[in-house]
Structures are given as C-alpha cells and as structure tokens.
Amino acid sequence: SVYSEIDPLHLPEVLALIGQHHGHAELFVALSSSIMTLFSTVNRKKCIQQQMEYHAAKAAEHRAQLEELGAELEAIEAAEGNAGNDEVEHRSNKSRRKWWWG
C-alpha cells in the first residue's frame, strides 16, 4: 500500500489531511490500510513511563500544597491560641483594676 511507504511519524498528519480534503470514506480506507503502521510507532513502555513521571510530578505538587496549607492552618490556630491568651490576660487586668480601685 502507498501508506506503508510514508514515514510513520508523518502518517498522522497525512491521515488528517486525507480526512479534511477527501471525507470520511477515504479516511476510513486510509486508516484501514495504515493501522498496523500506526500501532507500531506507539512505544507503550515510553508512554507508561511518561504517565508515571507526570503523575509523580502532580503528587509532588500536591504534597507541597498540602504542606503549605498545613503551615497556614497551624499559623491560624497559633494566632487563635494567642488571641485567647490575650483575652484572658486582658480580662484579668480588668479584674485587677477593679479590685485595685474598688
């Protein structure tokens, strides 16, 4: 077939052009003739490795975001704890003044 003579790396572009300029029927014929060539160009091992790298990078990104959120939450909780201590101290100062002047 003519399609077996086309460089497999250019075959997707050729098929796209056939589909655009000659319609679905001709595209189907071209795909049927070249499907094995297309599959032979796919490096499954490399695809899996790329997917693993992608998901590992996403997981690292999510871990970093989780750490940032944890630090922010700790800061909020620490501020709330200090605000509670300030409030108790403020109340005790008022009560001291009340007894001092009272």
Secondary structure by P-SEA (a helix, b strand, c coil): cccccccccaaaaaaaaaaacccaaaaaaaaaacaaaaaaacaaaaaaaaaaaaaaaaaaaaaaaaaaaaaaaaaaaaaaaaaaaaaaaaaaaaaaaaaacc
